[in-house]
Amino acid sequence: QEIRKVVQALEQTAREILTLLQGVHQGAGFQDIPKKCQKAREHFGTVRTQLESLKTKFPADQYYRFHEHWRFVLQRLVFLAAFVVYLESETLVTREAVAEILGIEADRERGFHLDIEDYLSGVLTLASELARLAVNSVTAGDYSRPLRISTFINELDSGFRLLNLKNDSLRKRYDGLKYDVKKIEEVVYDLSIRGLNKEATVGAGGEK
C-alpha cells in the first residue's frame, strides 16, 4: 500500500514533466527549449525526493520482488531524463547519468538501482518521441533538426542491433524502432525532394 502511494506520486510528477516537455512540439516551443529543460530538471528534484522515500518502503535486498510496482514509472522517468538530455545536447544519456538524475544507483549491488532493461525501454520511448519531433520540426520550419535526429536514431538503431534482447516486451519495443527509423527517413527524403535539406545544411553553418 505504501509503495503504491509513492508510485502514484511519482506518476503524477512524471506527467507534469511530460506535459512541460510536450510543449517543444508546438511551433513556438523551439524557441524556449532551454527554459523547458531547466524547468524539467527542477521537477527531477521532486522525483529524487520521491524515490528516496520509495527506498524506505521495502527491504533493500527485495528490489526484484517489488520491481513490478515501479517498473513502468521508472521507464517513463528514464525516457523523460533522456529527452531532456537530448534537447540540451543532442546526445544519448548514459545509464549512469540517468541514475544520477534520478538520485538512484546504477549498480545493482548498491541497492535501489536502475535496471538495464528499464534504461533500454526508456531509450526506445525516446526514439518514438524524436520521430514525432522530426515531423513537427518541419512544420515549424526547422529543416536541419530532422537531419540531426536521423543521424542520432540510426546510431541508436546500430547500437541496439548489437544487443541480444531476451526480454519479450523489450524486443517488441525494439521492433517499433524500425518504424521510427523509417518515419524519420521519410521526413528527410521529403526534405531532399523539396530541396529543403540543402537549405538546412547551409543554415547549419554550410557543413554537409
Number of C-alpha atoms within 10 A of each C-alpha: 7 12 16 13 11 19 21 15 15 23 19 14 20 23 16 14 23 17 12 15 20 14 15 20 19 14 15 11 15 16 11 11 17 13 11 22 22 13 14 22 18 12 16 21 13 16 22 18 13 18 20 16 13 19 17 12 13 13 11 12 11 11 15 12 10 12 13 10 14 19 17 16 21 24 22 23 27 27 27 25 26 27 25 23 19 18 18 14 9 15 12 17 19 14 21 16 16 22 21 14 18 24 20 19 19 21 15 12 9 11 16 24 18 24 19 13 16 20 24 19 21 25 26 23 21 24 27 20 16 24 24 16 20 27 20 18 22 19 13 15 12 17 24 22 20 26 19 13 22 22 14 18 24 19 13 17 18 10 10 15 11 8 8 8 14 9 9 9 12 17 14 11 16 22 12 15 23 14 14 23 22 14 18 25 21 13 20 25 15 14 20 14 10 10 11 19 20 17 14 22 16 13 13 13 8 10 9 9
